[in-house]
Amino acid sequence: MIKQENDTNKFSLKDHLFNPAKIELIATEIHNVYPNLNKNQFKEDVIALFPKLELKERIYHITTCLKNHLPNNFVTAVEILLESLPKPCDPDLSDNDFGNFIYAPYNHFVASFGCDKENLDFSLNALKELTTRFSAEDAIRYFINAFPQETMDKVNQWASHPHYHVRRLASEGTRAKLPWCQKIIIQPASTIPILENLYFDNTRYVTRSVANHLNDLSKINSKLVIDTLKSWKKEGKQQTKEMDFIIRHSLRTLIKNGDKNALELIGFNENPPIEIISFEITENVKMNTHLTFRLELVGKEASNLLIDYVIFFQNKNGEMNSKKVFKLKQLQLKRNEKAIVSKKHLMREFMSTRTLYSGTHLCQLQVNGQIIHEKEFELI
């Protein structure tokens, strides 16, 4: 019963992003520049299927409705959409301005009906305009796969565009492992020249994308990423604080995996001079309560420590083959200095990413990427 109540009151992202009020907004905007649009019928057609559709399905559905209610000529239809748009996202901001998700179907419209040789230049320019209202990172990948050379030439130009949303698209749209999006056929290393023009950008919205891009690449070619970051740091084009952010965010997967070269780049010794005095853990944890553990250690010499913990979860078949690394604490210890690190981790049965099952689980402590201690516990 409790679970049902939680499900009933659960926040719905798809309803937050796509709802009657949002459809009213775009219907009005389009009608203002294209009076032939039957606003009421358009809204009715769009909203009718919403209860049956998930988030991305709603994007595709709105795209179909736009196709049905706009002129048949692709260029004419897109020109109407472009003319109907509000002003671009504020170019003077530097972050946290993601635009309005309701314009995602416009990007998909261009990708669905204009990804051909005849309309290539027009479509790419349309995406450049649209991305300043909502990111065209998914749509551009259709063009990269269909027309790699022409599209990447355009993307390289966008890396120097005055609007930071367009510059971000050059990085975000070419990521090797962009979530929710189709894979792209270009070689991952071929995007480094684009990032070379973006890593010293003065907006976090862009530099975060660069770091996410490199984090994707680190799963394919870790040496390339580490060498690239070392080169950028040496060049000194980016402010020290922001360069540190880019390095850490780019290497986060490698750091969690204990990659020696990544840890060295951020100043952590693979085998720090420490001694574990004690590691205590709750041996029996009730479902929906906290796993607690306490670590006491001492530095034999001065050392920088990056402490994480890893939980191996048991699945419904009794197999303990799924793990997740959690950030815990960063310490600077002096010689003979002691430190105590403790944590309470809620073992909630139903989470958005996994369901927990009773049985044996494992907790590991990881310092500078190396497992230093582990203990099993029972989830009951």
N, C-alpha and C positions, 0 to 999 in steps of 0.2 A: 504493500500500500504506500509506503514511504517513497519507494522508487517511482511509482506512478505519479505521485504528487510532484516530485522533482521534475519528471519529464514534462508534465503539464505546464509548469512554470518556467521551463528552460528557455533561455534566450534563443531566438531564431534569427540567425544571420541572414538567411535568404529573405525573410519577411522584413528585416530591417533595411536591407539594400534594395529590394524590389517589392513595392507595395502600391496600393491604389494612389496614394499621394504622389509618389515618384512618377507614376505613369501619367497622372494629371499634369505634372510639371513638363515632361517632354512633349506631351500631346499639345499643350498650349504653346510651347516654344515653336514647335514645327508648324502649327496652324497659323501662328503670327506671320510666318514667311511663306507659307503655302496654304492659302485659304481653302483649297480644294480638299484638304484632308478632312475626312469625316471623323471629327474628334471622338464623338460618343461611340461610334462603331469600333474605332481603333482601340479605345480604352476597354470596351467590352470584350473584344477579341483577345486582348493581351491578358486581362485579369481572369478570364474564364478558366484557363488551365493552370493558374498559379497553384491551387491546392495540390495538384498532382505532380508538380515539378520541383526538382532540387535546384540549387543555386545556378550551376552552369547551364542546366536545362532551361532555366528562365531566360538566360542570355540568348540562347539559340532560338527560343520561342519568340522573344521580342524582335530578334533579327528577321524571322519569317514574317511577323506582322508588319514590320516596316516595309519589307519587300512587297507585301500585298497591298499596302496603302499608299505607297509612293509611286512616282512615275516609273515605267518599265525601264527607261534608259538609265543605266548605272551612273553615268557622270551627272546627269540631272538630279537624280535622287541624292547623291552624296553632296552635291552643291547645296541642296536644300538643307541637309543635316548640318553642314558646316555653317551655313548662314544662320541657322537656328540656335547655335551654341551660345552660351553665356561668355563673358570675358574669360581669358585664360587664367589659370591659377596665378596668384600673386608672384611675379618674378623676383620680388625683393625678399621673399622668405627663403629660408635655407633648409627647412625640414618640416616633417609632419603635415604636409599639405598634399594629401593623396588624391584630391579631386573628388568627383562624384561618380560612384560605381554605376549609376544609372546610364552613363554614357558608354559603358563597356559594349553593349550591343552595336553601337555605331562602329567601333573598331572591328567587331566581328562581321558586320555588314560589308565593310571594305574588303576584309580577308576572304569572305565567302563568295562575293560576286565580282571582285575587281582584281583578283590575283591572276592576271593574264598579261601577255606581252603588250597587247593594245593599250591597256589601262595602267601599265606598270608605273610610269612616272607620276601620273595623276594620283594613283592610289597611295604611293609612298609619301607624296606631299600631303595627302589627306591625313594619313596616320601621324605625320609630324604635327599637324594642327590639332588633331584629336587628342594626342598624348598630353597636351597642356591642359586638358580638362579631366582626362582619366587615362592612365597608362596604357599604351598600345603594345606592351611587352609580349602579350600572347599573339596578337594579330601579326606582328612583324615577322614571327617565326614561319608563318605560311610563305612569306615572300623570300625569306632566307633559303628555305628548302626548294622553292620553285625556281628562283632566280638568284643564286648565291652571289655571283660576282657583282651584278648590278645593285643588288640590295646592300651588300657589304660596302660598296663604294659610297653609297648614300649614308649608311650608318657611320662610316668614318668621318664624313662631313658633319654629321650631327654632334659628334664629340666636341666640336668647337662652337656649337650653337649658343646664342645669348641666353636662351631660356633653359633653366636647369632641369626642367622636366624632359626636354628633348635630349639634353646631355645624358641624363639618367637612362633614357631609353636605349642609348647606344651601348650601355653596359648591361642593363637588366635584360633587354631583349635578346642578348647574345650569350647569356649564361648557359653553361653546359647542362645544368640540372635544375632549371627553373621549375619550381613547384606548379602543379596544375596545368602544365603546358606541354605541348608536343616536343619531342626531341628535335634537335637541328643537326643537319648533316655536315656542317663545317667542322674542321679540325679544331678542337678546343684551344690549342696553342695559338691559333691564328688570330685570336681576339686580343692578345697581349698588346699589339700596337694601339688598339683603341683605348685600353686601360692606361697606357703610357700618357695619354692626353687628358686623362680624367682623375688620376690619383691625387693630383695637387689642386683639385677643385676646391672652391671655398664654401661649398654647401654639403652638409652631412647627408642629405638625401642622395647625393651622387656618390660620395665616398663610402657610404654604407653599402651601396649597390656594388661598387668596385670590390669591397671586401667580401661580400657574399659571392661575387663572381669568382674571386680567387679561392674562396673556400670550396666552391664546386670543383675548381681545377685541382685543388689539393688532393681530391679523392681519385684523380686520374694521373697526375704527375706532380708529386710533392716537391721534387727537386726544382722544377721550373718555378713553382710558386715561391719557394724559399729564396732562390737566386734572384727572382724578380724583386721581392721585398727588400733584400739586401741592397740591390742596386738603387732602388728608390730612396731608401734611407740615406745612402751615401750621397745621392744627388742633392738632397737638402731643399727640394722645391716645396715640400709640404711642411707646415708648422709641426714642431716636435710632438706636441700633444695629440694632434690629429693623426700624425704618422704612426704613433704608438697605438692609437685606436685601430687604424687600418691593419696593422700587423697582427694585433691580438685577435681581431674579428676574422681576419683571413685565415688564421692558423687554428681556430678554435677546435676543429675536428681533429687535426693532427695533435694538438695539445691533449685533448681528451684521450686520444689513442696512445699517448706517451711517446710521440715521435721525438727522438733525441735532437735532431737538427732544429726542429721548431722550438723546442724548449730552450735550447741554447740561444736562439735568436731573441727570445724575450727575457733572457737572463737567468734561467733556471738550470742548475746542475742536475744531470741525470741521476747521480748518486750523491745526494746531499749528506753532509756529515752530521747525522742525527741519531739519536737512540730512542726507541720506543720504551717508555716506562710501563704503560698499561693501555689496554684497549678493552673497554667494557661495553656490553651490548645487551639489550633486552632479549632474553632467550625465547620468550613466548609473548607474542603480540596478538591481541584481539583485533579482529577485522574492524576497520573504521576507527582505530585508535592509533597512537603514535609508536613507531619504532624509535627508540632512543639509543644513542651511543655516545661514548666519552673517550677521547684520546688524550693521553698525557705523553709529552715528548720533551727531549732536551737537545739543544744544539751542542755538538762537540766542538764545532767551529762556527763562526758567523756564516749564516746561510739564508738564501731566499727560498721560500717554500710555497708551492702551489698545491693545495690540498683539495682533493675531490673524493667523493665516495661513489661506489658502484653497487647497484642492487641487481641481483639476478632473480628474476621472477619465475615462479612455477606456473605452467599453463594447466589447462583443464585435464590434460592427459598425464599430469604428474611429471612433466619434463621441465627441467630448469635451464632452458636454452635461450631465454630472452633477457637482455640486460639493458640498463640505462645508466649513464654517467651523470652525476649531479655535481655542480660547483659547490664548494664548501667555504674555503677561506684561503687568503693569501697572507703569509707571515714573513717577517724579517727577524730572524733570531740572532742574538749575540752569542758569543762563546759561553757555554755553561748556562744559558738562559733556558728556563722551562716554560712550556706553554700548554694550556689545556684547551682542547677544541671539542665542543659538544654539539649535538644536533637532534632535533625531534622531526621525524619524517612521517607524515600522515599516510597510513596505508588504507586509503579509501577504496572500497570494493569496486565501485563503478566510476571510472574516469573517462574522459573524452578519448584518450588514446589506448586504453587497455582496461580489461576486467581482471581483478585479482582473484586468486583461488587459494583456498586453505592448503597448507602443506609447508614443506621445507623451502626456505629462501636463503640467499647468501648475500652478505654485505661485505664489501671490500673497501679498504682505505687505500687511496692512491696519492702518493706524494711525488711531485715533479714527473708524473707520468708512469711511475713504477708502483706496483702493488706492494705495500709494506705489511699488511695484515688483513686477515679475513676471518669471519665467523659466520656460522649458519644460525638461523633463527626460525622458529615455527610461527606461521600465521594461522591463527585458530578462530 
